[in-house]
Structure formats: C-alpha cells, structure tokens
Amino acid sequence: MAYNDLRMDNQWLPFTPNRSFQKDPRVFVAADGMHFTTHDGRQVIDGISSLWCVGAGHNRKPINEAIKKQLDTLDYSTAFSVSNDKAFRAAEMIAAMAPGDLNKVLFCNSGSEAADTALKVALAHHRARGEGHRNVFIGRERGYHGVGFGGMSVGGIPANRKVYGAALLPRVDHLRFIHDPVKHAYVHNVEPAWDEDPLLELENRILPLHDPSNVAAVIVEPVAGSAGWYVPPQGYLKRLREICDKHGILLIFDEVITGFGRLGKAFASDYYGVQPDMLTFAKAVTNGVFPLGGVVCSDRIYNAMMGAHGSAPEHAIEFFHGYTYSGHPVACAAAIATLDLFREEKLFERAGEMGPVLGDAMHSALKGLPNVIGIRSLGLAAAVELAPLPGLPGKRAFDVFMDCYHRGVLVRNAGDNLVFAPPYIVERAQIETMVGTLADAIKRV
Ligand SMILES: Cc1ncc(COP(=O)(O)O)c(C=O)c1O
C-alpha cells in the first residue's frame, strides 16, 4: 500500500502526542538489523531496540522461520485445561535461565499483564497460607509496571496515575525514588554509593505504618527503566531482599526491560546477585516480534498454592487467573527461537561488552553540553537528562527526539531524559553515529 493511500485518522496512538503526530507522521514500513525504513525511504537506526524488545536486531531469519513453521503446524489452541508443546518447552527454557528456584512460569501477553499477574499471585499465595490479611503492596516512586490497574497502582509515574485516582488499588504505598541529582548526576557503569540508606524509610516509616504483617509484596524494577534509566544505589536490592525476608514479604522484580540480556546477563537478578520470589518478563523474550509476557514464580510459591488445595477435589482449579492467549504456541515458538539465537550468538555477552562502549560515548560526547544535567549508563543502556524548559516539562527532550528522528536516529524521550538501549548487535560505528546525532540535536535544540 502506498503511503499516500494511508488514512491516518483511525488509529489512536498509544503514549503519543497524537495532534503533533498528525502534523508530522513517522511511519515505518520495513526493518532489518539495526535499521528501519521509513515511508519516505529513509533509514533510521533503532537506538532503543523498539522499546527494549529487539535485542537480536530486526528481521532475524531463525525467529521468522520458527513462527512460519509454527503457523503451519499448530496455529493456536486454547490454554485452559489443555496446552501445547511449545509452551512447555519455552517455560522449560525460561525456568532454566531464571535464577535459583524460580521455576514456575505463568504466561501472559505483555508486561502490564505480567505485573498484574504477579500481584494476584502474591495475594493468592498469602491467602493459601492462611495470611489473607497480607494485602498491602509497596511499589516505588517513578516505577513503571504497565497500564493495568494493578501495575498503575504500584507504579509511580505521576502522569500515568493522575486521571485514575479513586480507581487505583487502595492499599498501596511507595518507596522513595532512587536518584540523587546532586551527588550522582553522572553514573557510569557503577552502583552509586549513597551516604544515607534510602531504605531506612521502608523500615522506619512505611512498614510500621501498615504493619509488616499486612504487607503482601514489594515490587520494583531493578533499574528504573521507563522513568529514564535510573540506577539503584549500591547494595540497595540486597538490602531490600533482607528486609522482605525479615518480614515474610514477597519481593517481585519487574524485569520486563532488564530481562534477557540488557545488563549482559540473563536477568538483573543475576547481575546484582539478588533473587526475588517472582520476576516478570516480556519484550525481549520473543525479540519483540510476537507478544509474550510472563511471571516466573519460585517453587515455594507454587508448592504453597498446590499444597493449600491438598484436600480439595482434584478437578478444583488452584489459581483463578489466566488469559485466552496464555502460552500461545506461535508466541512460544518465537520465544524458543529467540532464546536459542541469544545463546548461539552469545548476545548477552555482546550486550555486556558493548555497554561500556555506549556509556563511554555518552559521557564523553554529552557531558558539558548546554542543558545537560546528568548522564547515567549501565549495561547496554544510557540516558542523558536535560534541564526542563520552565513550565514545559518534557518539551526539550521531545524536540531533541524529533530532531534525531529527522536525522536518522530513533532515541526514546522519557520526561526530560533521552535514552539509548540499542539491539545487542550494535556496532561501535553505529554507537558513534547515534551519540553524535544526539549531541548535535542537544546543541541545536
Ligand atoms: C518495567 C516495565 N514493566 C511493565 C511494562 C509494561 O509492558 P507492556 O507495555 O508490554 O504492557 C513495561 C513497558 O515498558 C516496563 O518497562
């Protein structure tokens, strides 16, 4: 279909300024490797792995072939009370990669569904153990766990919550945000060491307020991704684990962004050496080519849920939750091929190697430019933070995003941050082009 034949007035774009888009549409018609082709025939570098998804790069034949083959073999089967071979195989591979006893995979279709699923497992698990009063959730300011009501409630991005006030879950509290803009504005592949313990407020204020015995779970992104790649203070996740253990609280890591290689390891849990009770995943698990998400739960959680039903008749369902497309065979075939490709091409290791290259380039090219107030890099992702325009938060970064797009680089604007998280196959020269284009745009804007 020719671009000029496209009607642009029926699709309402998600998380997009629609009125501005209509005036200057950005439409991709093809992708290969590191690049998109636009409707007007230009090449644009995918500097963000299409929102943290496309770790192996675009148009990977082994994944495409696996999907085509699956469509010709078993296109779809219901997920309730029957299943399919690819779902079991994908679950086995994901469980083998997940840390420790995280071995039970509940599939869904997105990161938002994964967050809500994990929250529901937490409540159901506590109730099964006779602790149904544990129904308080603790998230973190500026955390992002998708757009379902559960994920929005534990999430802490003000704009995402503002309109939905009374409809958010009632018994939710939030940890303070993990950024010190004065002492740790510039973070390069290290965990910043804070003078004070940012988790003291959890122990001294939040838990006493709700009483720890009422708290079901704490959910955090190991690295705050959507907010703009904010790195946790040194020892933060370990201490969070200890506090949760002390009080019988479940710890959930939202690894939708950090899962499957972004930090050079399978999961951020491996990178930080901290095992949660559940981790959520989506995005890179299928290289983004087919929707798939999930929650990996510990054996302990699963066994408690099954054990609690020990005296119930065997036809009784133990967990009333699931999606029509849970474990979709085509999605799972895509996941199997993606995880094979990650292993065969050692792509997590490559992400680990290219991370410092990206970080070095960002810090050396952008520090000191007009309006730059911070740069943070860890793994194969890095963000530069700009001073907001007075009264127009986000405008400066949006203008930089547009400038980069028109010069052939897709960067992500998040608030007044600009974030790069390229596919793991990125080359040094492409990093130089991306960062150089961003630097020029920052100077121009
Ligand atoms: C940490 C995190 N959790 C959950 C989600 C929501 O995922 P989805 O958009 O697939 O629902 C995202 C999306 O960016 C995310 O970054």
PDBQT file of the ligand as one rigid body, heavy atoms in Angstrom, charges set to zero:
ROOT
HETATM    1  C1  LIG A 501       9.368  -2.364  33.684  1.00  0.00    +0.000 C 
HETATM    2  C2  LIG A 501       8.153  -2.480  32.827  1.00  0.00    +0.000 A 
HETATM    3  N1  LIG A 501       7.108  -3.174  33.272  1.00  0.00    +0.000 NA
HETATM    4  C3  LIG A 501       5.982  -3.318  32.545  1.00  0.00    +0.000 A 
HETATM    5  C4  LIG A 501       5.885  -2.747  31.302  1.00  0.00    +0.000 A 
HETATM    6  C5  LIG A 501       4.617  -2.865  30.529  1.00  0.00    +0.000 C 
HETATM    7  O1  LIG A 501       4.802  -3.702  29.446  1.00  0.00    +0.000 OA
HETATM    8  P1  LIG A 501       3.714  -3.713  28.253  1.00  0.00    +0.000 P 
HETATM    9  O2  LIG A 501       3.822  -2.410  27.551  1.00  0.00    +0.000 OA
HETATM   10  O3  LIG A 501       4.167  -4.891  27.429  1.00  0.00    +0.000 OA
HETATM   11  O4  LIG A 501       2.385  -3.951  28.868  1.00  0.00    +0.000 OA
HETATM   12  C6  LIG A 501       6.969  -2.023  30.787  1.00  0.00    +0.000 A 
HETATM   13  C7  LIG A 501       6.890  -1.411  29.450  1.00  0.00    +0.000 C 
HETATM   14  O5  LIG A 501       7.738  -0.666  29.024  1.00  0.00    +0.000 OA
HETATM   15  C8  LIG A 501       8.114  -1.875  31.572  1.00  0.00    +0.000 A 
HETATM   16  O6  LIG A 501       9.167  -1.158  31.150  1.00  0.00    +0.000 OA
ENDROOT
TORSDOF 0
